[in-house]
Amino acid sequence: MAASKNPSRRDVLGGVGALGACGLVGIGGEPARGQESNKLIGPATRADIEEHARLRDLDLDTKESLARQAKMPAGKIGGITFGRLISGSNLISMNMHARDLGYVNSLAKKYNTEERILMTLKLCEEYGVNGIVLKDHNFRQFRLRRYWNEWGGRMKWLADVITTDIDKYEQLLEEHLELGASAAYLWGGASDIWYHQGKKGNIIKAFEIMKKYNVPVGICAHRLEPIEFCEAEGIQPDFYMKTLHHDKYWSAHPKENRRFIEMFEANSEDHGQYHDNMFCHDHERTVEFMQDVKAPWIAFKVLAAGAIGPKEGLQYAFESGADFVCLGMFDYQVREDIALTLGAIEKAANRKRPWMG
């Protein structure tokens, strides 16, 4: 597949930084003295203010709104209906995977403030993106409960329970469920690390813990081997989450230099080695193996953290067999990414792997 000619996410985000028109309520804490938490502050444009008010008051149950939501193809995961496009949360966590671009995290923090995040969630729901991946620390960092309590939001979220300590797993899972998670899955880092350390039994233990609760349960991995292990062991999750992107982009390091656990080690200064730049090490083998997997597949990191254009990355994911795509989006990307998703799904109608969910 030819390299994308679309501008990368880092190009677009760099341009946004020059606007200076996005001052919203600060991250996590209380608003500035004299400012109400639901008001835009700083040098916000009139368009920002109007869009904030529109989204805050948007009724998702109007005939017009429901018709717009219905345009998003949907499928079921463990009995819960999700749009085929699911929002990621790294742009909330500020886990930007910016490679060597040191300014990106601070720029994102200035842009993606509490109110901007709430606006983004409502905009996603307006267009049928009714699911998001979240961690409990997202709720601590931002007052995300406001979205459901004050904004009329109904977004269903999948709990990303981040720990490699199996003895703490159930407690952390319960904390996520108490916050309102609709589903839960084993963090991909834990799957990868436990497999690499020869602690495969922890994958089974975590799955069994999750199954005790009445929610859809998933297994996530960046490497294919943990999913191959689950299939061989007869584990039957309600869904898998697996990274998927091709490696035809400039910053991808050579296949012969790729190591199993490299993304959890210190980045190399050698351009030919890993430097926060690759998340699907063997995409051809992933696509081949997943053809016969019966559980719904949520593909993530489909743009290789911005190295691949959204049109190309989404098309590759859906054509290759993904049933859902998890994609982090800033508010200004939502409408475009939804349009590209609808086009990609339509073009993938005759793909080899049948649609699951």
C-alpha positions as CSV (number, residue, x, y, z in Angstrom):
1,M,0.0,0.0,0.0
2,A,1.4,3.4,-0.9
3,A,2.2,5.9,1.8
4,S,-0.6,8.3,2.6
5,K,-0.5,11.7,0.9
6,N,-2.9,13.1,3.5
7,P,-1.4,15.4,6.1
8,S,-0.6,13.6,9.3
9,R,-2.2,14.3,12.7
10,R,0.9,16.0,13.9
11,D,0.8,18.4,10.9
12,V,-2.8,19.3,11.7
13,L,-2.2,19.6,15.4
14,G,0.8,21.8,14.8
15,G,-1.5,24.2,12.8
16,V,-4.1,24.2,15.6
17,G,-1.4,25.4,18.0
18,A,-1.2,28.7,16.1
19,L,-4.9,29.5,16.5
20,G,-4.8,30.5,20.2
21,A,-8.6,30.4,20.2
22,C,-9.2,27.5,22.4
23,G,-8.9,28.7,26.0
24,L,-11.3,26.6,28.1
25,V,-11.6,25.7,31.7
26,G,-8.3,24.4,33.0
27,I,-7.5,20.7,33.3
28,G,-8.8,18.8,36.3
29,G,-9.1,21.5,38.8
30,E,-11.7,24.2,39.7
31,P,-12.3,27.1,37.2
32,A,-10.5,30.4,37.7
33,R,-12.0,32.7,40.4
34,G,-15.1,34.4,39.1
35,Q,-15.6,31.9,36.3
36,E,-18.3,29.3,36.2
37,S,-17.3,25.8,35.3
38,N,-19.6,25.6,32.3
39,K,-18.3,28.9,30.7
40,L,-15.5,29.2,28.1
41,I,-12.7,31.4,29.3
42,G,-9.6,32.9,27.7
43,P,-9.4,34.0,24.1
44,A,-12.3,31.8,22.9
45,T,-13.8,32.6,19.5
46,R,-17.5,33.3,19.0
47,A,-17.7,30.0,17.2
48,D,-16.2,28.2,20.2
49,I,-18.8,29.8,22.5
50,E,-21.7,29.1,20.3
51,E,-20.6,25.4,19.7
52,H,-20.2,24.9,23.4
53,A,-23.7,26.2,24.1
54,R,-25.2,24.1,21.2
55,L,-23.6,20.9,22.3
56,R,-24.3,21.4,26.0
57,D,-28.0,21.9,25.2
58,L,-28.2,19.3,22.4
59,D,-31.1,16.8,22.8
60,L,-29.9,13.5,21.5
61,D,-33.5,12.2,21.3
62,T,-34.9,14.6,18.7
63,K,-35.9,13.2,15.4
64,E,-33.1,15.0,13.6
65,S,-30.5,13.9,16.1
66,L,-31.6,10.3,16.1
67,A,-31.5,10.3,12.3
68,R,-28.0,11.6,12.3
69,Q,-26.9,9.0,14.9
70,A,-28.5,6.2,12.8
71,K,-26.1,6.8,9.9
72,M,-23.3,5.2,11.9
73,P,-23.3,1.4,11.3
74,A,-23.4,-0.5,14.6
75,G,-22.8,-3.9,16.0
76,K,-23.2,-5.7,19.3
77,I,-20.5,-6.5,21.8
78,G,-21.8,-8.8,24.5
79,G,-25.4,-7.6,23.9
80,I,-24.5,-3.9,23.9
81,T,-24.8,-1.9,20.7
82,F,-21.8,0.2,19.8
83,G,-21.2,2.3,16.7
84,R,-18.5,0.8,14.5
85,L,-16.3,3.8,15.3
86,I,-15.3,4.0,19.0
87,S,-13.5,6.9,20.5
88,G,-10.1,6.4,22.0
89,S,-8.9,8.3,25.1
90,N,-5.2,8.8,24.7
91,L,-6.0,12.4,23.7
92,I,-7.6,12.7,27.1
93,S,-4.8,10.9,29.0
94,M,-2.3,12.9,27.0
95,N,-0.5,9.7,26.0
96,M,0.2,11.2,22.6
97,H,2.9,8.8,21.2
98,A,4.6,11.8,19.7
99,R,7.9,10.1,19.0
100,D,10.5,12.8,19.2
101,L,8.1,15.8,19.0
102,G,8.4,17.0,22.6
103,Y,6.0,19.9,22.2
104,V,3.0,17.8,21.3
105,N,1.9,16.7,24.9
106,S,2.0,20.3,26.2
107,L,0.1,21.6,23.2
108,A,-2.6,18.9,23.6
109,K,-2.9,19.8,27.3
110,K,-3.5,23.4,26.4
111,Y,-6.1,22.5,23.8
112,N,-7.9,19.5,25.3
113,T,-9.2,21.2,28.4
114,E,-12.1,19.9,30.5
115,E,-14.9,21.7,28.6
116,R,-13.3,20.8,25.2
117,I,-13.4,17.2,26.2
118,L,-17.0,17.4,27.1
119,M,-17.8,19.1,23.8
120,T,-15.9,16.3,22.0
121,L,-17.9,13.6,23.7
122,K,-21.2,15.2,22.8
123,L,-20.2,15.8,19.3
124,C,-19.2,12.1,19.0
125,E,-22.6,11.1,20.3
126,E,-24.4,13.5,17.9
127,Y,-23.0,11.5,15.0
128,G,-23.5,8.0,16.4
129,V,-20.1,7.4,18.1
130,N,-21.6,6.1,21.4
131,G,-18.6,4.3,22.9
132,I,-15.3,5.4,24.3
133,V,-12.4,3.7,26.0
134,L,-11.6,5.3,29.4
135,K,-9.4,4.7,32.4
136,D,-10.3,5.6,36.0
137,H,-7.6,8.2,36.1
138,N,-9.5,10.1,33.3
139,F,-12.2,10.7,35.9
140,R,-9.6,11.9,38.4
141,Q,-7.9,14.2,35.9
142,F,-11.1,15.7,34.6
143,R,-14.6,15.9,36.1
144,L,-16.0,13.5,33.5
145,R,-19.0,12.7,35.6
146,R,-20.3,16.1,34.4
147,Y,-20.8,14.7,31.0
148,W,-23.5,12.3,32.1
149,N,-24.8,14.4,35.0
150,E,-24.9,17.8,33.3
151,W,-24.5,17.4,29.6
152,G,-27.2,14.7,29.1
153,G,-24.5,12.3,27.7
154,R,-25.2,8.6,27.3
155,M,-21.8,7.5,26.1
156,K,-21.0,3.9,27.0
157,W,-17.4,3.3,28.0
158,L,-15.1,0.4,28.0
159,A,-12.9,0.2,31.1
160,D,-9.2,-0.1,30.4
161,V,-7.9,-1.6,33.6
162,I,-4.3,-0.7,33.7
163,T,-2.1,-2.8,36.0
164,T,0.4,-5.7,35.7
165,D,-0.3,-6.8,39.3
166,I,-2.9,-9.6,39.2
167,D,-3.4,-9.3,42.9
168,K,-4.7,-5.7,42.4
169,Y,-6.8,-6.5,39.3
170,E,-10.2,-7.1,40.9
171,Q,-10.0,-4.0,43.1
172,L,-9.2,-1.8,40.1
173,L,-11.8,-3.4,38.0
174,E,-14.5,-2.6,40.6
175,E,-13.3,1.0,40.8
176,H,-14.0,1.3,37.0
177,L,-17.3,-0.4,37.3
178,E,-18.4,1.9,40.2
179,L,-17.6,4.8,37.9
180,G,-20.2,3.5,35.4
181,A,-18.2,1.4,32.9
182,S,-20.4,-0.7,30.5
183,A,-17.6,-3.2,29.6
184,A,-14.1,-4.0,30.6
185,Y,-11.0,-5.5,29.1
186,L,-7.5,-6.6,30.0
187,W,-5.1,-3.9,29.3
188,G,-2.9,-4.7,26.3
189,G,0.3,-3.9,28.2
190,A,-0.6,-6.6,30.8
191,S,-1.3,-9.2,28.1
192,D,2.0,-8.5,26.3
193,I,4.1,-8.3,29.5
194,W,2.6,-11.4,31.2
195,Y,3.0,-13.4,28.0
196,H,6.6,-12.3,27.6
197,Q,7.4,-13.1,31.3
198,G,5.9,-16.5,31.0
199,K,3.0,-15.6,33.3
200,K,0.3,-16.6,30.8
201,G,-1.9,-17.9,33.6
202,N,-2.4,-14.3,34.7
203,I,-4.3,-13.6,31.4
204,I,-6.7,-16.4,32.3
205,K,-7.0,-15.2,35.9
206,A,-7.8,-11.7,34.8
207,F,-10.4,-13.0,32.3
208,E,-12.0,-15.1,35.0
209,I,-12.2,-12.1,37.4
210,M,-13.9,-10.0,34.8
211,K,-16.4,-12.7,33.9
212,K,-17.7,-12.6,37.5
213,Y,-19.3,-9.2,36.7
214,N,-22.3,-8.7,34.4
215,V,-20.5,-6.8,31.7
216,P,-19.0,-7.6,28.3
217,V,-15.4,-8.7,28.8
218,G,-12.5,-8.3,26.4
219,I,-8.8,-9.2,25.9
220,C,-6.5,-6.5,24.5
221,A,-3.0,-6.9,23.1
222,H,-0.4,-5.1,21.0
223,R,1.2,-8.4,20.1
224,L,-0.6,-11.2,18.4
225,E,0.7,-13.9,20.7
226,P,-1.5,-13.3,23.7
227,I,-4.6,-13.5,21.4
228,E,-3.3,-16.7,19.8
229,F,-2.8,-18.1,23.4
230,C,-6.4,-17.2,24.3
231,E,-7.8,-18.9,21.2
232,A,-5.7,-22.0,21.9
233,E,-6.8,-22.1,25.5
234,G,-10.5,-21.9,24.5
235,I,-11.0,-18.6,26.3
236,Q,-14.1,-16.9,24.8
237,P,-14.1,-13.2,25.4
238,D,-16.9,-11.0,24.2
239,F,-14.4,-9.1,22.1
240,Y,-10.7,-8.7,21.4
241,M,-8.8,-5.4,21.0
242,K,-5.8,-5.7,18.8
243,T,-3.6,-3.1,17.2
244,L,-3.7,-2.9,13.4
245,H,-1.8,-0.7,11.0
246,H,0.6,-1.4,8.1
247,D,4.3,-0.5,8.3
248,K,4.6,1.6,5.1
249,Y,5.4,4.8,6.8
250,W,8.7,6.6,7.2
251,S,9.3,6.2,10.9
252,A,8.6,2.5,11.0
253,H,11.8,0.7,11.9
254,P,12.9,-2.4,10.0
255,K,11.2,-5.7,10.6
256,E,14.5,-7.4,11.5
257,N,15.0,-5.0,14.4
258,R,11.6,-5.4,16.0
259,R,11.5,-7.0,19.4
260,F,8.6,-8.4,21.4
261,I,8.6,-6.1,24.4
262,E,10.3,-3.0,22.9
263,M,7.4,-0.7,23.4
264,F,7.6,-1.1,27.1
265,E,11.3,-0.3,27.2
266,A,13.2,2.9,26.9
267,N,13.1,4.5,23.4
268,S,16.2,4.1,21.3
269,E,18.0,7.1,19.8
270,D,18.9,4.9,16.8
271,H,16.4,5.6,13.9
272,G,16.5,1.9,13.0
273,Q,15.2,0.9,16.4
274,Y,12.0,1.4,18.3
275,H,11.2,5.0,19.4
276,D,7.5,5.1,20.3
277,N,6.8,4.6,16.6
278,M,5.1,1.2,16.0
279,F,2.2,-0.6,17.6
280,C,1.5,-3.5,15.2
281,H,4.7,-5.4,14.6
282,D,3.4,-8.0,12.1
283,H,0.2,-6.7,10.5
284,E,0.1,-9.4,7.8
285,R,0.1,-12.2,10.3
286,T,-2.5,-10.3,12.5
287,V,-4.8,-10.0,9.5
288,E,-4.4,-13.6,8.6
289,F,-5.0,-15.0,12.1
290,M,-8.0,-12.8,12.8
291,Q,-9.8,-14.1,9.8
292,D,-10.9,-17.1,11.7
293,V,-11.6,-15.5,15.1
294,K,-15.3,-15.4,15.9
295,A,-15.3,-12.8,18.6
296,P,-15.8,-9.1,17.5
297,W,-12.5,-7.3,16.9
298,I,-11.9,-3.7,17.9
299,A,-8.8,-2.5,16.1
300,F,-6.8,0.3,17.6
301,K,-3.7,2.3,16.8
302,V,-4.9,2.1,13.2
303,L,-3.1,5.4,12.3
304,A,0.1,4.4,14.0
305,A,-0.4,7.3,16.3
306,G,-0.7,9.8,13.4
307,A,1.9,8.5,11.0
308,I,-0.8,7.2,8.7
309,G,-3.6,9.3,7.3
310,P,-7.1,8.6,8.7
311,K,-8.6,7.7,5.3
312,E,-5.9,5.1,4.6
313,G,-5.7,3.8,8.2
314,L,-9.5,3.3,8.5
315,Q,-9.8,1.7,5.1
316,Y,-7.0,-0.8,5.9
317,A,-8.5,-1.7,9.2
318,F,-12.1,-2.4,8.0
319,E,-11.0,-4.1,4.8
320,S,-8.6,-6.3,6.9
321,G,-11.4,-7.6,9.1
322,A,-11.8,-5.2,12.0
323,D,-15.4,-5.0,13.2
324,F,-14.9,-1.8,15.2
325,V,-12.2,0.8,15.2
326,C,-11.0,2.7,18.3
327,L,-9.7,6.1,17.2
328,G,-8.6,9.0,19.3
329,M,-10.1,12.3,18.0
330,F,-9.9,16.0,18.8
331,D,-13.1,17.8,18.3
332,Y,-12.1,19.3,15.0
333,Q,-11.4,15.8,13.7
334,V,-14.7,14.2,14.6
335,R,-16.9,15.0,11.6
336,E,-14.1,14.2,9.1
337,D,-13.2,10.9,10.8
338,I,-16.9,9.8,10.9
339,A,-17.3,10.6,7.2
340,L,-14.2,8.6,6.4
341,T,-15.4,5.7,8.6
342,L,-18.7,5.6,6.7
343,G,-16.9,5.5,3.4
344,A,-14.4,2.9,4.6
345,I,-17.2,0.6,5.9
346,E,-19.1,0.9,2.6
347,K,-16.0,0.0,0.6
348,A,-15.3,-3.0,2.9
349,A,-18.6,-4.6,2.2
350,N,-17.1,-7.5,0.4
351,R,-14.1,-8.1,2.7
352,K,-13.0,-11.6,3.5
353,R,-13.7,-11.7,7.2
354,P,-17.5,-11.6,8.0
355,W,-18.7,-8.8,10.2
356,M,-19.0,-9.8,13.8
357,G,-21.2,-8.1,16.4
